[in-house]
Amino acid sequence: MATDISPDQILRFLHDHPEWTREADSITRTFVFSDFNEALGFVVRVGAASEVADHHPDIDIRWNKVKCVLSTHSQGALTSKDLALAASFDGFA
């Protein structure tokens, strides 16, 4: 379980981004939009940012709700990549 962040950094991120929750070795947030079209546009922005970062979330879209789950699977832990990408997703919402 290798990570480049401390437990305090994770707690600080969760304090600064209260919509995200920790679930074991991942962080999760469900974004809610006015309709499917808006949710899909968000998914496209998330996908483009994820490709640039070469780091990909698990995404579940259900009409106006998009659930994003971030974890660095190759490390079996949360890393700075997860926190940075999650913060960028917040900016898209």
Phi and psi restraints in degrees (range 20) as a CNS / XPLOR table:
assign (resid 1 and name C) (resid 2 and name N)
       (resid 2 and name CA) (resid 2 and name C) 1.0 -96.7 20.0 2
assign (resid 2 and name N) (resid 2 and name CA)
       (resid 2 and name C) (resid 3 and name N) 1.0 131.0 20.0 2
assign (resid 2 and name C) (resid 3 and name N)
       (resid 3 and name CA) (resid 3 and name C) 1.0 -139.2 20.0 2
assign (resid 3 and name N) (resid 3 and name CA)
       (resid 3 and name C) (resid 4 and name N) 1.0 158.0 20.0 2
assign (resid 3 and name C) (resid 4 and name N)
       (resid 4 and name CA) (resid 4 and name C) 1.0 -107.9 20.0 2
assign (resid 4 and name N) (resid 4 and name CA)
       (resid 4 and name C) (resid 5 and name N) 1.0 14.4 20.0 2
assign (resid 4 and name C) (resid 5 and name N)
       (resid 5 and name CA) (resid 5 and name C) 1.0 -130.0 20.0 2
assign (resid 5 and name N) (resid 5 and name CA)
       (resid 5 and name C) (resid 6 and name N) 1.0 155.0 20.0 2
assign (resid 5 and name C) (resid 6 and name N)
       (resid 6 and name CA) (resid 6 and name C) 1.0 -92.8 20.0 2
assign (resid 6 and name N) (resid 6 and name CA)
       (resid 6 and name C) (resid 7 and name N) 1.0 161.4 20.0 2
assign (resid 6 and name C) (resid 7 and name N)
       (resid 7 and name CA) (resid 7 and name C) 1.0 -56.3 20.0 2
assign (resid 7 and name N) (resid 7 and name CA)
       (resid 7 and name C) (resid 8 and name N) 1.0 -35.4 20.0 2
assign (resid 7 and name C) (resid 8 and name N)
       (resid 8 and name CA) (resid 8 and name C) 1.0 -65.0 20.0 2
assign (resid 8 and name N) (resid 8 and name CA)
       (resid 8 and name C) (resid 9 and name N) 1.0 -36.6 20.0 2
assign (resid 8 and name C) (resid 9 and name N)
       (resid 9 and name CA) (resid 9 and name C) 1.0 -65.8 20.0 2
assign (resid 9 and name N) (resid 9 and name CA)
       (resid 9 and name C) (resid 10 and name N) 1.0 -38.0 20.0 2
assign (resid 9 and name C) (resid 10 and name N)
       (resid 10 and name CA) (resid 10 and name C) 1.0 -65.4 20.0 2
assign (resid 10 and name N) (resid 10 and name CA)
       (resid 10 and name C) (resid 11 and name N) 1.0 -46.1 20.0 2
assign (resid 10 and name C) (resid 11 and name N)
       (resid 11 and name CA) (resid 11 and name C) 1.0 -61.2 20.0 2
assign (resid 11 and name N) (resid 11 and name CA)
       (resid 11 and name C) (resid 12 and name N) 1.0 -40.4 20.0 2
assign (resid 11 and name C) (resid 12 and name N)
       (resid 12 and name CA) (resid 12 and name C) 1.0 -63.8 20.0 2
assign (resid 12 and name N) (resid 12 and name CA)
       (resid 12 and name C) (resid 13 and name N) 1.0 -43.4 20.0 2
assign (resid 12 and name C) (resid 13 and name N)
       (resid 13 and name CA) (resid 13 and name C) 1.0 -59.5 20.0 2
assign (resid 13 and name N) (resid 13 and name CA)
       (resid 13 and name C) (resid 14 and name N) 1.0 -47.0 20.0 2
assign (resid 13 and name C) (resid 14 and name N)
       (resid 14 and name CA) (resid 14 and name C) 1.0 -64.9 20.0 2
assign (resid 14 and name N) (resid 14 and name CA)
       (resid 14 and name C) (resid 15 and name N) 1.0 -32.7 20.0 2
assign (resid 14 and name C) (resid 15 and name N)
       (resid 15 and name CA) (resid 15 and name C) 1.0 -68.1 20.0 2
assign (resid 15 and name N) (resid 15 and name CA)
       (resid 15 and name C) (resid 16 and name N) 1.0 -42.6 20.0 2
assign (resid 15 and name C) (resid 16 and name N)
       (resid 16 and name CA) (resid 16 and name C) 1.0 -76.9 20.0 2
assign (resid 16 and name N) (resid 16 and name CA)
       (resid 16 and name C) (resid 17 and name N) 1.0 -19.0 20.0 2
assign (resid 16 and name C) (resid 17 and name N)
       (resid 17 and name CA) (resid 17 and name C) 1.0 -131.3 20.0 2
assign (resid 17 and name N) (resid 17 and name CA)
       (resid 17 and name C) (resid 18 and name N) 1.0 71.7 20.0 2
assign (resid 17 and name C) (resid 18 and name N)
       (resid 18 and name CA) (resid 18 and name C) 1.0 -66.2 20.0 2
assign (resid 18 and name N) (resid 18 and name CA)
       (resid 18 and name C) (resid 19 and name N) 1.0 -12.6 20.0 2
assign (resid 18 and name C) (resid 19 and name N)
       (resid 19 and name CA) (resid 19 and name C) 1.0 -75.6 20.0 2
assign (resid 19 and name N) (resid 19 and name CA)
       (resid 19 and name C) (resid 20 and name N) 1.0 -17.8 20.0 2
assign (resid 19 and name C) (resid 20 and name N)
       (resid 20 and name CA) (resid 20 and name C) 1.0 -89.0 20.0 2
assign (resid 20 and name N) (resid 20 and name CA)
       (resid 20 and name C) (resid 21 and name N) 1.0 142.4 20.0 2
assign (resid 20 and name C) (resid 21 and name N)
       (resid 21 and name CA) (resid 21 and name C) 1.0 -125.2 20.0 2
assign (resid 21 and name N) (resid 21 and name CA)
       (resid 21 and name C) (resid 22 and name N) 1.0 154.7 20.0 2
assign (resid 21 and name C) (resid 22 and name N)
       (resid 22 and name CA) (resid 22 and name C) 1.0 -97.1 20.0 2
assign (resid 22 and name N) (resid 22 and name CA)
       (resid 22 and name C) (resid 23 and name N) 1.0 134.3 20.0 2
assign (resid 22 and name C) (resid 23 and name N)
       (resid 23 and name CA) (resid 23 and name C) 1.0 -133.0 20.0 2
assign (resid 23 and name N) (resid 23 and name CA)
       (resid 23 and name C) (resid 24 and name N) 1.0 98.2 20.0 2
assign (resid 23 and name C) (resid 24 and name N)
       (resid 24 and name CA) (resid 24 and name C) 1.0 58.1 20.0 2
assign (resid 24 and name N) (resid 24 and name CA)
       (resid 24 and name C) (resid 25 and name N) 1.0 -117.3 20.0 2
assign (resid 24 and name C) (resid 25 and name N)
       (resid 25 and name CA) (resid 25 and name C) 1.0 -99.3 20.0 2
assign (resid 25 and name N) (resid 25 and name CA)
       (resid 25 and name C) (resid 26 and name N) 1.0 31.4 20.0 2
assign (resid 25 and name C) (resid 26 and name N)
       (resid 26 and name CA) (resid 26 and name C) 1.0 -143.3 20.0 2
assign (resid 26 and name N) (resid 26 and name CA)
       (resid 26 and name C) (resid 27 and name N) 1.0 165.6 20.0 2
assign (resid 26 and name C) (resid 27 and name N)
       (resid 27 and name CA) (resid 27 and name C) 1.0 -121.3 20.0 2
assign (resid 27 and name N) (resid 27 and name CA)
       (resid 27 and name C) (resid 28 and name N) 1.0 146.4 20.0 2
assign (resid 27 and name C) (resid 28 and name N)
       (resid 28 and name CA) (resid 28 and name C) 1.0 -135.7 20.0 2
assign (resid 28 and name N) (resid 28 and name CA)
       (resid 28 and name C) (resid 29 and name N) 1.0 142.3 20.0 2
assign (resid 28 and name C) (resid 29 and name N)
       (resid 29 and name CA) (resid 29 and name C) 1.0 -147.1 20.0 2
assign (resid 29 and name N) (resid 29 and name CA)
       (resid 29 and name C) (resid 30 and name N) 1.0 140.1 20.0 2
assign (resid 29 and name C) (resid 30 and name N)
       (resid 30 and name CA) (resid 30 and name C) 1.0 -107.3 20.0 2
assign (resid 30 and name N) (resid 30 and name CA)
       (resid 30 and name C) (resid 31 and name N) 1.0 120.6 20.0 2
assign (resid 30 and name C) (resid 31 and name N)
       (resid 31 and name CA) (resid 31 and name C) 1.0 -95.0 20.0 2
assign (resid 31 and name N) (resid 31 and name CA)
       (resid 31 and name C) (resid 32 and name N) 1.0 138.9 20.0 2
assign (resid 31 and name C) (resid 32 and name N)
       (resid 32 and name CA) (resid 32 and name C) 1.0 -119.4 20.0 2
assign (resid 32 and name N) (resid 32 and name CA)
       (resid 32 and name C) (resid 33 and name N) 1.0 130.9 20.0 2
assign (resid 32 and name C) (resid 33 and name N)
       (resid 33 and name CA) (resid 33 and name C) 1.0 -121.7 20.0 2
assign (resid 33 and name N) (resid 33 and name CA)
       (resid 33 and name C) (resid 34 and name N) 1.0 174.8 20.0 2
assign (resid 33 and name C) (resid 34 and name N)
       (resid 34 and name CA) (resid 34 and name C) 1.0 -73.9 20.0 2
assign (resid 34 and name N) (resid 34 and name CA)
       (resid 34 and name C) (resid 35 and name N) 1.0 -28.0 20.0 2
assign (resid 34 and name C) (resid 35 and name N)
       (resid 35 and name CA) (resid 35 and name C) 1.0 -161.9 20.0 2
assign (resid 35 and name N) (resid 35 and name CA)
       (resid 35 and name C) (resid 36 and name N) 1.0 179.5 20.0 2
assign (resid 35 and name C) (resid 36 and name N)
       (resid 36 and name CA) (resid 36 and name C) 1.0 -63.9 20.0 2
assign (resid 36 and name N) (resid 36 and name CA)
       (resid 36 and name C) (resid 37 and name N) 1.0 -40.5 20.0 2
assign (resid 36 and name C) (resid 37 and name N)
       (resid 37 and name CA) (resid 37 and name C) 1.0 -60.3 20.0 2
assign (resid 37 and name N) (resid 37 and name CA)
       (resid 37 and name C) (resid 38 and name N) 1.0 -43.8 20.0 2
assign (resid 37 and name C) (resid 38 and name N)
       (resid 38 and name CA) (resid 38 and name C) 1.0 -66.4 20.0 2
assign (resid 38 and name N) (resid 38 and name CA)
       (resid 38 and name C) (resid 39 and name N) 1.0 -40.5 20.0 2
assign (resid 38 and name C) (resid 39 and name N)
       (resid 39 and name CA) (resid 39 and name C) 1.0 -63.1 20.0 2
assign (resid 39 and name N) (resid 39 and name CA)
       (resid 39 and name C) (resid 40 and name N) 1.0 -42.2 20.0 2
assign (resid 39 and name C) (resid 40 and name N)
       (resid 40 and name CA) (resid 40 and name C) 1.0 -66.0 20.0 2
assign (resid 40 and name N) (resid 40 and name CA)
       (resid 40 and name C) (resid 41 and name N) 1.0 -39.0 20.0 2
assign (resid 40 and name C) (resid 41 and name N)
       (resid 41 and name CA) (resid 41 and name C) 1.0 -60.6 20.0 2
assign (resid 41 and name N) (resid 41 and name CA)
       (resid 41 and name C) (resid 42 and name N) 1.0 -39.8 20.0 2
assign (resid 41 and name C) (resid 42 and name N)
       (resid 42 and name CA) (resid 42 and name C) 1.0 -62.4 20.0 2
assign (resid 42 and name N) (resid 42 and name CA)
       (resid 42 and name C) (resid 43 and name N) 1.0 -44.0 20.0 2
assign (resid 42 and name C) (resid 43 and name N)
       (resid 43 and name CA) (resid 43 and name C) 1.0 -61.3 20.0 2
assign (resid 43 and name N) (resid 43 and name CA)
       (resid 43 and name C) (resid 44 and name N) 1.0 -38.4 20.0 2
assign (resid 43 and name C) (resid 44 and name N)
       (resid 44 and name CA) (resid 44 and name C) 1.0 -63.6 20.0 2
assign (resid 44 and name N) (resid 44 and name CA)
       (resid 44 and name C) (resid 45 and name N) 1.0 -43.9 20.0 2
assign (resid 44 and name C) (resid 45 and name N)
       (resid 45 and name CA) (resid 45 and name C) 1.0 -64.2 20.0 2
assign (resid 45 and name N) (resid 45 and name CA)
       (resid 45 and name C) (resid 46 and name N) 1.0 -42.7 20.0 2
assign (resid 45 and name C) (resid 46 and name N)
       (resid 46 and name CA) (resid 46 and name C) 1.0 -61.2 20.0 2
assign (resid 46 and name N) (resid 46 and name CA)
       (resid 46 and name C) (resid 47 and name N) 1.0 -43.0 20.0 2
assign (resid 46 and name C) (resid 47 and name N)
       (resid 47 and name CA) (resid 47 and name C) 1.0 -62.8 20.0 2
assign (resid 47 and name N) (resid 47 and name CA)
       (resid 47 and name C) (resid 48 and name N) 1.0 -42.3 20.0 2
assign (resid 47 and name C) (resid 48 and name N)
       (resid 48 and name CA) (resid 48 and name C) 1.0 -65.4 20.0 2
assign (resid 48 and name N) (resid 48 and name CA)
       (resid 48 and name C) (resid 49 and name N) 1.0 -44.9 20.0 2
assign (resid 48 and name C) (resid 49 and name N)
       (resid 49 and name CA) (resid 49 and name C) 1.0 -63.7 20.0 2
assign (resid 49 and name N) (resid 49 and name CA)
       (resid 49 and name C) (resid 50 and name N) 1.0 -37.2 20.0 2
assign (resid 49 and name C) (resid 50 and name N)
       (resid 50 and name CA) (resid 50 and name C) 1.0 -67.0 20.0 2
assign (resid 50 and name N) (resid 50 and name CA)
       (resid 50 and name C) (resid 51 and name N) 1.0 -38.7 20.0 2
assign (resid 50 and name C) (resid 51 and name N)
       (resid 51 and name CA) (resid 51 and name C) 1.0 -64.9 20.0 2
assign (resid 51 and name N) (resid 51 and name CA)
       (resid 51 and name C) (resid 52 and name N) 1.0 -44.0 20.0 2
assign (resid 51 and name C) (resid 52 and name N)
       (resid 52 and name CA) (resid 52 and name C) 1.0 -60.7 20.0 2
assign (resid 52 and name N) (resid 52 and name CA)
       (resid 52 and name C) (resid 53 and name N) 1.0 -41.7 20.0 2
assign (resid 52 and name C) (resid 53 and name N)
       (resid 53 and name CA) (resid 53 and name C) 1.0 -78.2 20.0 2
assign (resid 53 and name N) (resid 53 and name CA)
       (resid 53 and name C) (resid 54 and name N) 1.0 -11.2 20.0 2
assign (resid 53 and name C) (resid 54 and name N)
       (resid 54 and name CA) (resid 54 and name C) 1.0 52.4 20.0 2
assign (resid 54 and name N) (resid 54 and name CA)
       (resid 54 and name C) (resid 55 and name N) 1.0 44.8 20.0 2
assign (resid 54 and name C) (resid 55 and name N)
       (resid 55 and name CA) (resid 55 and name C) 1.0 -148.9 20.0 2
assign (resid 55 and name N) (resid 55 and name CA)
       (resid 55 and name C) (resid 56 and name N) 1.0 123.5 20.0 2
assign (resid 55 and name C) (resid 56 and name N)
       (resid 56 and name CA) (resid 56 and name C) 1.0 -122.4 20.0 2
assign (resid 56 and name N) (resid 56 and name CA)
       (resid 56 and name C) (resid 57 and name N) 1.0 129.7 20.0 2
assign (resid 56 and name C) (resid 57 and name N)
       (resid 57 and name CA) (resid 57 and name C) 1.0 -82.9 20.0 2
assign (resid 57 and name N) (resid 57 and name CA)
       (resid 57 and name C) (resid 58 and name N) 1.0 165.7 20.0 2
assign (resid 57 and name C) (resid 58 and name N)
       (resid 58 and name CA) (resid 58 and name C) 1.0 -85.4 20.0 2
assign (resid 58 and name N) (resid 58 and name CA)
       (resid 58 and name C) (resid 59 and name N) 1.0 131.2 20.0 2
assign (resid 58 and name C) (resid 59 and name N)
       (resid 59 and name CA) (resid 59 and name C) 1.0 -125.9 20.0 2
assign (resid 59 and name N) (resid 59 and name CA)
       (resid 59 and name C) (resid 60 and name N) 1.0 132.3 20.0 2
assign (resid 59 and name C) (resid 60 and name N)
       (resid 60 and name CA) (resid 60 and name C) 1.0 -126.8 20.0 2
assign (resid 60 and name N) (resid 60 and name CA)
       (resid 60 and name C) (resid 61 and name N) 1.0 119.9 20.0 2
assign (resid 60 and name C) (resid 61 and name N)
       (resid 61 and name CA) (resid 61 and name C) 1.0 -112.9 20.0 2
assign (resid 61 and name N) (resid 61 and name CA)
       (resid 61 and name C) (resid 62 and name N) 1.0 131.2 20.0 2
assign (resid 61 and name C) (resid 62 and name N)
       (resid 62 and name CA) (resid 62 and name C) 1.0 -138.3 20.0 2
assign (resid 62 and name N) (resid 62 and name CA)
       (resid 62 and name C) (resid 63 and name N) 1.0 101.8 20.0 2
assign (resid 62 and name C) (resid 63 and name N)
       (resid 63 and name CA) (resid 63 and name C) 1.0 46.5 20.0 2
assign (resid 63 and name N) (resid 63 and name CA)
       (resid 63 and name C) (resid 64 and name N) 1.0 -93.7 20.0 2
assign (resid 63 and name C) (resid 64 and name N)
       (resid 64 and name CA) (resid 64 and name C) 1.0 -106.7 20.0 2
assign (resid 64 and name N) (resid 64 and name CA)
       (resid 64 and name C) (resid 65 and name N) 1.0 10.3 20.0 2
assign (resid 64 and name C) (resid 65 and name N)
       (resid 65 and name CA) (resid 65 and name C) 1.0 -118.7 20.0 2
assign (resid 65 and name N) (resid 65 and name CA)
       (resid 65 and name C) (resid 66 and name N) 1.0 136.1 20.0 2
assign (resid 65 and name C) (resid 66 and name N)
       (resid 66 and name CA) (resid 66 and name C) 1.0 -127.3 20.0 2
assign (resid 66 and name N) (resid 66 and name CA)
       (resid 66 and name C) (resid 67 and name N) 1.0 118.3 20.0 2
assign (resid 66 and name C) (resid 67 and name N)
       (resid 67 and name CA) (resid 67 and name C) 1.0 -100.2 20.0 2
assign (resid 67 and name N) (resid 67 and name CA)
       (resid 67 and name C) (resid 68 and name N) 1.0 126.2 20.0 2
assign (resid 67 and name C) (resid 68 and name N)
       (resid 68 and name CA) (resid 68 and name C) 1.0 -115.0 20.0 2
assign (resid 68 and name N) (resid 68 and name CA)
       (resid 68 and name C) (resid 69 and name N) 1.0 133.0 20.0 2
assign (resid 68 and name C) (resid 69 and name N)
       (resid 69 and name CA) (resid 69 and name C) 1.0 -124.3 20.0 2
assign (resid 69 and name N) (resid 69 and name CA)
       (resid 69 and name C) (resid 70 and name N) 1.0 127.2 20.0 2
assign (resid 69 and name C) (resid 70 and name N)
       (resid 70 and name CA) (resid 70 and name C) 1.0 -120.0 20.0 2
assign (resid 70 and name N) (resid 70 and name CA)
       (resid 70 and name C) (resid 71 and name N) 1.0 134.2 20.0 2
assign (resid 70 and name C) (resid 71 and name N)
       (resid 71 and name CA) (resid 71 and name C) 1.0 -162.1 20.0 2
assign (resid 71 and name N) (resid 71 and name CA)
       (resid 71 and name C) (resid 72 and name N) 1.0 147.4 20.0 2
assign (resid 71 and name C) (resid 72 and name N)
       (resid 72 and name CA) (resid 72 and name C) 1.0 -92.2 20.0 2
assign (resid 72 and name N) (resid 72 and name CA)
       (resid 72 and name C) (resid 73 and name N) 1.0 93.6 20.0 2
assign (resid 72 and name C) (resid 73 and name N)
       (resid 73 and name CA) (resid 73 and name C) 1.0 -59.5 20.0 2
assign (resid 73 and name N) (resid 73 and name CA)
       (resid 73 and name C) (resid 74 and name N) 1.0 -37.2 20.0 2
assign (resid 73 and name C) (resid 74 and name N)
       (resid 74 and name CA) (resid 74 and name C) 1.0 -66.4 20.0 2
assign (resid 74 and name N) (resid 74 and name CA)
       (resid 74 and name C) (resid 75 and name N) 1.0 -22.6 20.0 2
assign (resid 74 and name C) (resid 75 and name N)
       (resid 75 and name CA) (resid 75 and name C) 1.0 -100.0 20.0 2
assign (resid 75 and name N) (resid 75 and name CA)
       (resid 75 and name C) (resid 76 and name N) 1.0 -15.0 20.0 2
assign (resid 75 and name C) (resid 76 and name N)
       (resid 76 and name CA) (resid 76 and name C) 1.0 65.3 20.0 2
assign (resid 76 and name N) (resid 76 and name CA)
       (resid 76 and name C) (resid 77 and name N) 1.0 31.2 20.0 2
assign (resid 76 and name C) (resid 77 and name N)
       (resid 77 and name CA) (resid 77 and name C) 1.0 -161.4 20.0 2
assign (resid 77 and name N) (resid 77 and name CA)
       (resid 77 and name C) (resid 78 and name N) 1.0 168.8 20.0 2
assign (resid 77 and name C) (resid 78 and name N)
       (resid 78 and name CA) (resid 78 and name C) 1.0 -76.7 20.0 2
assign (resid 78 and name N) (resid 78 and name CA)
       (resid 78 and name C) (resid 79 and name N) 1.0 142.0 20.0 2
assign (resid 78 and name C) (resid 79 and name N)
       (resid 79 and name CA) (resid 79 and name C) 1.0 -133.7 20.0 2
assign (resid 79 and name N) (resid 79 and name CA)
       (resid 79 and name C) (resid 80 and name N) 1.0 176.0 20.0 2
assign (resid 79 and name C) (resid 80 and name N)
       (resid 80 and name CA) (resid 80 and name C) 1.0 -60.2 20.0 2
assign (resid 80 and name N) (resid 80 and name CA)
       (resid 80 and name C) (resid 81 and name N) 1.0 -28.2 20.0 2
assign (resid 80 and name C) (resid 81 and name N)
       (resid 81 and name CA) (resid 81 and name C) 1.0 -60.5 20.0 2
assign (resid 81 and name N) (resid 81 and name CA)
       (resid 81 and name C) (resid 82 and name N) 1.0 -41.4 20.0 2
assign (resid 81 and name C) (resid 82 and name N)
       (resid 82 and name CA) (resid 82 and name C) 1.0 -64.6 20.0 2
assign (resid 82 and name N) (resid 82 and name CA)
       (resid 82 and name C) (resid 83 and name N) 1.0 -46.7 20.0 2
assign (resid 82 and name C) (resid 83 and name N)
       (resid 83 and name CA) (resid 83 and name C) 1.0 -65.4 20.0 2
assign (resid 83 and name N) (resid 83 and name CA)
       (resid 83 and name C) (resid 84 and name N) 1.0 -41.2 20.0 2
assign (resid 83 and name C) (resid 84 and name N)
       (resid 84 and name CA) (resid 84 and name C) 1.0 -64.6 20.0 2
assign (resid 84 and name N) (resid 84 and name CA)
       (resid 84 and name C) (resid 85 and name N) 1.0 -43.6 20.0 2
assign (resid 84 and name C) (resid 85 and name N)
       (resid 85 and name CA) (resid 85 and name C) 1.0 -67.6 20.0 2
assign (resid 85 and name N) (resid 85 and name CA)
       (resid 85 and name C) (resid 86 and name N) 1.0 -40.9 20.0 2
assign (resid 85 and name C) (resid 86 and name N)
       (resid 86 and name CA) (resid 86 and name C) 1.0 -60.3 20.0 2
assign (resid 86 and name N) (resid 86 and name CA)
       (resid 86 and name C) (resid 87 and name N) 1.0 -43.0 20.0 2
assign (resid 86 and name C) (resid 87 and name N)
       (resid 87 and name CA) (resid 87 and name C) 1.0 -62.9 20.0 2
assign (resid 87 and name N) (resid 87 and name CA)
       (resid 87 and name C) (resid 88 and name N) 1.0 -37.8 20.0 2
assign (resid 87 and name C) (resid 88 and name N)
       (resid 88 and name CA) (resid 88 and name C) 1.0 -67.9 20.0 2
assign (resid 88 and name N) (resid 88 and name CA)
       (resid 88 and name C) (resid 89 and name N) 1.0 -36.1 20.0 2
assign (resid 88 and name C) (resid 89 and name N)
       (resid 89 and name CA) (resid 89 and name C) 1.0 -61.0 20.0 2
assign (resid 89 and name N) (resid 89 and name CA)
       (resid 89 and name C) (resid 90 and name N) 1.0 -39.4 20.0 2
assign (resid 89 and name C) (resid 90 and name N)
       (resid 90 and name CA) (resid 90 and name C) 1.0 -58.0 20.0 2
assign (resid 90 and name N) (resid 90 and name CA)
       (resid 90 and name C) (resid 91 and name N) 1.0 -38.0 20.0 2
assign (resid 90 and name C) (resid 91 and name N)
       (resid 91 and name CA) (resid 91 and name C) 1.0 -67.9 20.0 2
assign (resid 91 and name N) (resid 91 and name CA)
       (resid 91 and name C) (resid 92 and name N) 1.0 -22.8 20.0 2
assign (resid 91 and name C) (resid 92 and name N)
       (resid 92 and name CA) (resid 92 and name C) 1.0 -83.5 20.0 2
assign (resid 92 and name N) (resid 92 and name CA)
       (resid 92 and name C) (resid 93 and name N) 1.0 -21.9 20.0 2
